[in-house]
Amino acid sequence: MNKPVSTAPSSSICPGCGESLACTANAQCWCMKMPTILPVTLGLTGDACFCQGCLSKKLAVKLERLIASTPHAEMLEQAARYRPIGEASSKLQEHLDYTTENGFMVFSAWYHLKRGTCCGNDCRHCPYPS
């Protein structure tokens, strides 16, 4: 999948949380390092730049809907493109790969799909058919 090119204007405040940020609106922006699972043109961000936390949360909601409405084999194929290899395997993204609940990491369906197989531990967000 090609990386989307941001055309959003520079902004100093995230419209999601009010955090100060600097949007460069080009290929050097940190957001270009986010997984390109869904194109920005799907109404993910509109015309505004969001901080990493808010963008991750927005992307996670869209991703959950995509997983729920896409055949399992197709999602496995898409997730395989994002399967971490080597050093990248330790770089999980909060809200996309996991959330924190009561001090514990809870892995998302997206994380499990990227993993490629069911671990058999009856995980809460397991996307694999029983």
mmCIF file of the C-alpha atoms, coordinates in Angstrom:
data_MODEL
# 
_entry.id   MODEL 
# 
loop_
_atom_site.group_PDB 
_atom_site.id 
_atom_site.type_symbol 
_atom_site.label_atom_id 
_atom_site.label_alt_id 
_atom_site.label_comp_id 
_atom_site.label_asym_id 
_atom_site.label_entity_id 
_atom_site.label_seq_id 
_atom_site.pdbx_PDB_ins_code 
_atom_site.Cartn_x 
_atom_site.Cartn_y 
_atom_site.Cartn_z 
_atom_site.occupancy 
_atom_site.B_iso_or_equiv 
_atom_site.pdbx_formal_charge 
_atom_site.auth_seq_id 
_atom_site.auth_comp_id 
_atom_site.auth_asym_id 
_atom_site.auth_atom_id 
_atom_site.pdbx_PDB_model_num 
ATOM 1   C CA . MET A 1 1   ? 0.000   0.000   0.000  1.00 0.00 ? 1   MET A CA 1 
ATOM 2   C CA . ASN A 1 2   ? 1.332   3.439   -0.841 1.00 0.00 ? 2   ASN A CA 1 
ATOM 3   C CA . LYS A 1 3   ? 1.938   5.980   1.883  1.00 0.00 ? 3   LYS A CA 1 
ATOM 4   C CA . PRO A 1 4   ? -0.688  8.751   1.821  1.00 0.00 ? 4   PRO A CA 1 
ATOM 5   C CA . VAL A 1 5   ? 0.635   12.217  1.243  1.00 0.00 ? 5   VAL A CA 1 
ATOM 6   C CA . SER A 1 6   ? -0.606  14.612  3.889  1.00 0.00 ? 6   SER A CA 1 
ATOM 7   C CA . THR A 1 7   ? -2.073  17.829  2.634  1.00 0.00 ? 7   THR A CA 1 
ATOM 8   C CA . ALA A 1 8   ? -3.190  19.003  6.062  1.00 0.00 ? 8   ALA A CA 1 
ATOM 9   C CA . PRO A 1 9   ? -2.196  22.498  7.082  1.00 0.00 ? 9   PRO A CA 1 
ATOM 10  C CA . SER A 1 10  ? 0.340   23.120  9.821  1.00 0.00 ? 10  SER A CA 1 
ATOM 11  C CA . SER A 1 11  ? -1.279  23.176  13.207 1.00 0.00 ? 11  SER A CA 1 
ATOM 12  C CA . SER A 1 12  ? -0.079  23.928  16.687 1.00 0.00 ? 12  SER A CA 1 
ATOM 13  C CA . ILE A 1 13  ? -2.890  22.222  18.625 1.00 0.00 ? 13  ILE A CA 1 
ATOM 14  C CA . CYS A 1 14  ? -4.281  18.687  18.291 1.00 0.00 ? 14  CYS A CA 1 
ATOM 15  C CA . PRO A 1 15  ? -8.064  19.032  17.824 1.00 0.00 ? 15  PRO A CA 1 
ATOM 16  C CA . GLY A 1 16  ? -8.562  15.741  19.703 1.00 0.00 ? 16  GLY A CA 1 
ATOM 17  C CA . CYS A 1 17  ? -6.861  16.524  23.002 1.00 0.00 ? 17  CYS A CA 1 
ATOM 18  C CA . GLY A 1 18  ? -5.548  20.076  22.749 1.00 0.00 ? 18  GLY A CA 1 
ATOM 19  C CA . GLU A 1 19  ? -1.900  18.934  22.969 1.00 0.00 ? 19  GLU A CA 1 
ATOM 20  C CA . SER A 1 20  ? 0.639   21.161  21.299 1.00 0.00 ? 20  SER A CA 1 
ATOM 21  C CA . LEU A 1 21  ? 2.129   19.665  18.144 1.00 0.00 ? 21  LEU A CA 1 
ATOM 22  C CA . ALA A 1 22  ? 4.044   20.615  15.039 1.00 0.00 ? 22  ALA A CA 1 
ATOM 23  C CA . CYS A 1 23  ? 2.709   19.258  11.780 1.00 0.00 ? 23  CYS A CA 1 
ATOM 24  C CA . THR A 1 24  ? 5.156   19.432  8.916  1.00 0.00 ? 24  THR A CA 1 
ATOM 25  C CA . ALA A 1 25  ? 2.534   18.085  6.473  1.00 0.00 ? 25  ALA A CA 1 
ATOM 26  C CA . ASN A 1 26  ? 5.147   16.271  4.435  1.00 0.00 ? 26  ASN A CA 1 
ATOM 27  C CA . ALA A 1 27  ? 6.866   12.886  4.193  1.00 0.00 ? 27  ALA A CA 1 
ATOM 28  C CA . GLN A 1 28  ? 9.109   13.775  7.172  1.00 0.00 ? 28  GLN A CA 1 
ATOM 29  C CA . CYS A 1 29  ? 6.175   14.028  9.601  1.00 0.00 ? 29  CYS A CA 1 
ATOM 30  C CA . TRP A 1 30  ? 5.990   11.312  12.323 1.00 0.00 ? 30  TRP A CA 1 
ATOM 31  C CA . CYS A 1 31  ? 2.510   10.381  11.081 1.00 0.00 ? 31  CYS A CA 1 
ATOM 32  C CA . MET A 1 32  ? 4.044   9.035   7.873  1.00 0.00 ? 32  MET A CA 1 
ATOM 33  C CA . LYS A 1 33  ? 5.591   6.294   10.052 1.00 0.00 ? 33  LYS A CA 1 
ATOM 34  C CA . MET A 1 34  ? 2.153   5.095   11.180 1.00 0.00 ? 34  MET A CA 1 
ATOM 35  C CA . PRO A 1 35  ? 0.895   1.910   9.518  1.00 0.00 ? 35  PRO A CA 1 
ATOM 36  C CA . THR A 1 36  ? -0.867  2.750   6.276  1.00 0.00 ? 36  THR A CA 1 
ATOM 37  C CA . ILE A 1 37  ? -3.774  0.442   6.937  1.00 0.00 ? 37  ILE A CA 1 
ATOM 38  C CA . LEU A 1 38  ? -6.473  2.894   5.947  1.00 0.00 ? 38  LEU A CA 1 
ATOM 39  C CA . PRO A 1 39  ? -6.049  5.873   3.659  1.00 0.00 ? 39  PRO A CA 1 
ATOM 40  C CA . VAL A 1 40  ? -6.498  9.303   5.223  1.00 0.00 ? 40  VAL A CA 1 
ATOM 41  C CA . THR A 1 41  ? -9.091  10.002  2.544  1.00 0.00 ? 41  THR A CA 1 
ATOM 42  C CA . LEU A 1 42  ? -11.572 7.769   4.392  1.00 0.00 ? 42  LEU A CA 1 
ATOM 43  C CA . GLY A 1 43  ? -12.344 10.682  6.702  1.00 0.00 ? 43  GLY A CA 1 
ATOM 44  C CA . LEU A 1 44  ? -9.851  9.563   9.332  1.00 0.00 ? 44  LEU A CA 1 
ATOM 45  C CA . THR A 1 45  ? -8.483  12.993  10.080 1.00 0.00 ? 45  THR A CA 1 
ATOM 46  C CA . GLY A 1 46  ? -10.360 15.464  7.897  1.00 0.00 ? 46  GLY A CA 1 
ATOM 47  C CA . ASP A 1 47  ? -8.278  18.594  7.379  1.00 0.00 ? 47  ASP A CA 1 
ATOM 48  C CA . ALA A 1 48  ? -6.601  18.581  10.797 1.00 0.00 ? 48  ALA A CA 1 
ATOM 49  C CA . CYS A 1 49  ? -3.377  17.140  12.155 1.00 0.00 ? 49  CYS A CA 1 
ATOM 50  C CA . PHE A 1 50  ? -3.694  15.011  15.279 1.00 0.00 ? 50  PHE A CA 1 
ATOM 51  C CA . CYS A 1 51  ? -1.110  14.017  17.873 1.00 0.00 ? 51  CYS A CA 1 
ATOM 52  C CA . GLN A 1 52  ? 0.130   10.424  17.789 1.00 0.00 ? 52  GLN A CA 1 
ATOM 53  C CA . GLY A 1 53  ? -2.162  9.271   20.605 1.00 0.00 ? 53  GLY A CA 1 
ATOM 54  C CA . CYS A 1 54  ? -5.323  10.750  19.073 1.00 0.00 ? 54  CYS A CA 1 
ATOM 55  C CA . LEU A 1 55  ? -4.458  9.545   15.569 1.00 0.00 ? 55  LEU A CA 1 
ATOM 56  C CA . SER A 1 56  ? -3.797  6.038   16.946 1.00 0.00 ? 56  SER A CA 1 
ATOM 57  C CA . LYS A 1 57  ? -7.175  6.027   18.704 1.00 0.00 ? 57  LYS A CA 1 
ATOM 58  C CA . LYS A 1 58  ? -8.975  7.176   15.539 1.00 0.00 ? 58  LYS A CA 1 
ATOM 59  C CA . LEU A 1 59  ? -7.162  4.590   13.461 1.00 0.00 ? 59  LEU A CA 1 
ATOM 60  C CA . ALA A 1 60  ? -7.956  1.843   16.006 1.00 0.00 ? 60  ALA A CA 1 
ATOM 61  C CA . VAL A 1 61  ? -11.704 2.540   15.733 1.00 0.00 ? 61  VAL A CA 1 
ATOM 62  C CA . LYS A 1 62  ? -11.565 2.404   11.921 1.00 0.00 ? 62  LYS A CA 1 
ATOM 63  C CA . LEU A 1 63  ? -9.443  -0.730  12.085 1.00 0.00 ? 63  LEU A CA 1 
ATOM 64  C CA . GLU A 1 64  ? -11.920 -2.507  14.397 1.00 0.00 ? 64  GLU A CA 1 
ATOM 65  C CA . ARG A 1 65  ? -14.705 -1.759  11.911 1.00 0.00 ? 65  ARG A CA 1 
ATOM 66  C CA . LEU A 1 66  ? -12.567 -2.982  9.017  1.00 0.00 ? 66  LEU A CA 1 
ATOM 67  C CA . ILE A 1 67  ? -11.752 -6.245  10.823 1.00 0.00 ? 67  ILE A CA 1 
ATOM 68  C CA . ALA A 1 68  ? -15.432 -6.810  11.650 1.00 0.00 ? 68  ALA A CA 1 
ATOM 69  C CA . SER A 1 69  ? -16.543 -6.268  8.045  1.00 0.00 ? 69  SER A CA 1 
ATOM 70  C CA . THR A 1 70  ? -13.746 -8.022  6.131  1.00 0.00 ? 70  THR A CA 1 
ATOM 71  C CA . PRO A 1 71  ? -13.397 -11.765 5.548  1.00 0.00 ? 71  PRO A CA 1 
ATOM 72  C CA . HIS A 1 72  ? -10.853 -13.355 7.891  1.00 0.00 ? 72  HIS A CA 1 
ATOM 73  C CA . ALA A 1 73  ? -8.546  -14.622 5.125  1.00 0.00 ? 73  ALA A CA 1 
ATOM 74  C CA . GLU A 1 74  ? -8.420  -11.153 3.563  1.00 0.00 ? 74  GLU A CA 1 
ATOM 75  C CA . MET A 1 75  ? -7.554  -9.503  6.898  1.00 0.00 ? 75  MET A CA 1 
ATOM 76  C CA . LEU A 1 76  ? -4.835  -12.095 7.547  1.00 0.00 ? 76  LEU A CA 1 
ATOM 77  C CA . GLU A 1 77  ? -3.318  -11.273 4.168  1.00 0.00 ? 77  GLU A CA 1 
ATOM 78  C CA . GLN A 1 78  ? -3.422  -7.532  4.879  1.00 0.00 ? 78  GLN A CA 1 
ATOM 79  C CA . ALA A 1 79  ? -2.034  -7.946  8.406  1.00 0.00 ? 79  ALA A CA 1 
ATOM 80  C CA . ALA A 1 80  ? 0.870   -10.066 7.149  1.00 0.00 ? 80  ALA A CA 1 
ATOM 81  C CA . ARG A 1 81  ? 2.285   -6.947  5.457  1.00 0.00 ? 81  ARG A CA 1 
ATOM 82  C CA . TYR A 1 82  ? 2.680   -5.370  8.901  1.00 0.00 ? 82  TYR A CA 1 
ATOM 83  C CA . ARG A 1 83  ? 4.060   -8.414  10.716 1.00 0.00 ? 83  ARG A CA 1 
ATOM 84  C CA . PRO A 1 84  ? 7.039   -7.162  12.718 1.00 0.00 ? 84  PRO A CA 1 
ATOM 85  C CA . ILE A 1 85  ? 10.399  -8.709  11.956 1.00 0.00 ? 85  ILE A CA 1 
ATOM 86  C CA . GLY A 1 86  ? 13.483  -8.606  14.174 1.00 0.00 ? 86  GLY A CA 1 
ATOM 87  C CA . GLU A 1 87  ? 13.926  -5.350  16.098 1.00 0.00 ? 87  GLU A CA 1 
ATOM 88  C CA . ALA A 1 88  ? 10.563  -4.037  14.924 1.00 0.00 ? 88  ALA A CA 1 
ATOM 89  C CA . SER A 1 89  ? 8.813   -6.852  16.804 1.00 0.00 ? 89  SER A CA 1 
ATOM 90  C CA . SER A 1 90  ? 9.320   -4.982  20.082 1.00 0.00 ? 90  SER A CA 1 
ATOM 91  C CA . LYS A 1 91  ? 7.774   -1.744  18.786 1.00 0.00 ? 91  LYS A CA 1 
ATOM 92  C CA . LEU A 1 92  ? 4.097   -2.132  19.582 1.00 0.00 ? 92  LEU A CA 1 
ATOM 93  C CA . GLN A 1 93  ? 1.831   0.870   19.083 1.00 0.00 ? 93  GLN A CA 1 
ATOM 94  C CA . GLU A 1 94  ? -0.574  1.743   21.860 1.00 0.00 ? 94  GLU A CA 1 
ATOM 95  C CA . HIS A 1 95  ? -4.225  1.753   20.760 1.00 0.00 ? 95  HIS A CA 1 
ATOM 96  C CA . LEU A 1 96  ? -3.384  -0.184  17.578 1.00 0.00 ? 96  LEU A CA 1 
ATOM 97  C CA . ASP A 1 97  ? -1.615  -3.256  18.974 1.00 0.00 ? 97  ASP A CA 1 
ATOM 98  C CA . TYR A 1 98  ? -2.721  -3.024  22.594 1.00 0.00 ? 98  TYR A CA 1 
ATOM 99  C CA . THR A 1 99  ? -4.493  -0.997  25.239 1.00 0.00 ? 99  THR A CA 1 
ATOM 100 C CA . THR A 1 100 ? -3.577  -0.799  28.906 1.00 0.00 ? 100 THR A CA 1 
ATOM 101 C CA . GLU A 1 101 ? -6.203  -1.925  31.405 1.00 0.00 ? 101 GLU A CA 1 
ATOM 102 C CA . ASN A 1 102 ? -5.491  -2.023  35.141 1.00 0.00 ? 102 ASN A CA 1 
ATOM 103 C CA . GLY A 1 103 ? -1.772  -1.974  34.402 1.00 0.00 ? 103 GLY A CA 1 
ATOM 104 C CA . PHE A 1 104 ? -1.953  -4.910  31.973 1.00 0.00 ? 104 PHE A CA 1 
ATOM 105 C CA . MET A 1 105 ? -1.456  -4.937  28.207 1.00 0.00 ? 105 MET A CA 1 
ATOM 106 C CA . VAL A 1 106 ? -4.534  -6.178  26.350 1.00 0.00 ? 106 VAL A CA 1 
ATOM 107 C CA . PHE A 1 107 ? -3.680  -7.130  22.791 1.00 0.00 ? 107 PHE A CA 1 
ATOM 108 C CA . SER A 1 108 ? -6.011  -6.049  20.001 1.00 0.00 ? 108 SER A CA 1 
ATOM 109 C CA . ALA A 1 109 ? -7.460  -8.154  17.195 1.00 0.00 ? 109 ALA A CA 1 
ATOM 110 C CA . TRP A 1 110 ? -5.061  -6.305  14.862 1.00 0.00 ? 110 TRP A CA 1 
ATOM 111 C CA . TYR A 1 111 ? -2.079  -7.470  16.936 1.00 0.00 ? 111 TYR A CA 1 
ATOM 112 C CA . HIS A 1 112 ? -3.325  -11.062 16.801 1.00 0.00 ? 112 HIS A CA 1 
ATOM 113 C CA . LEU A 1 113 ? -3.855  -10.863 13.037 1.00 0.00 ? 113 LEU A CA 1 
ATOM 114 C CA . LYS A 1 114 ? -0.319  -9.529  12.560 1.00 0.00 ? 114 LYS A CA 1 
ATOM 115 C CA . ARG A 1 115 ? 0.938   -12.427 14.685 1.00 0.00 ? 115 ARG A CA 1 
ATOM 116 C CA . GLY A 1 116 ? -0.435  -14.759 12.013 1.00 0.00 ? 116 GLY A CA 1 
ATOM 117 C CA . THR A 1 117 ? -1.765  -17.619 14.132 1.00 0.00 ? 117 THR A CA 1 
ATOM 118 C CA . CYS A 1 118 ? -3.932  -18.194 17.170 1.00 0.00 ? 118 CYS A CA 1 
ATOM 119 C CA . CYS A 1 119 ? -1.886  -18.760 20.340 1.00 0.00 ? 119 CYS A CA 1 
ATOM 120 C CA . GLY A 1 120 ? -4.635  -20.904 21.903 1.00 0.00 ? 120 GLY A CA 1 
ATOM 121 C CA . ASN A 1 121 ? -4.881  -18.806 25.090 1.00 0.00 ? 121 ASN A CA 1 
ATOM 122 C CA . ASP A 1 122 ? -8.527  -17.775 24.556 1.00 0.00 ? 122 ASP A CA 1 
ATOM 123 C CA . CYS A 1 123 ? -7.561  -14.088 24.200 1.00 0.00 ? 123 CYS A CA 1 
ATOM 124 C CA . ARG A 1 124 ? -10.341 -11.522 24.597 1.00 0.00 ? 124 ARG A CA 1 
ATOM 125 C CA . HIS A 1 125 ? -9.830  -10.002 21.137 1.00 0.00 ? 125 HIS A CA 1 
ATOM 126 C CA . CYS A 1 126 ? -8.889  -13.178 19.278 1.00 0.00 ? 126 CYS A CA 1 
ATOM 127 C CA . PRO A 1 127 ? -9.987  -12.752 15.642 1.00 0.00 ? 127 PRO A CA 1 
ATOM 128 C CA . TYR A 1 128 ? -9.446  -16.408 14.734 1.00 0.00 ? 128 TYR A CA 1 
ATOM 129 C CA . PRO A 1 129 ? -12.459 -18.668 14.173 1.00 0.00 ? 129 PRO A CA 1 
ATOM 130 C CA . SER A 1 130 ? -13.048 -21.195 16.959 1.00 0.00 ? 130 SER A CA 1 
# 
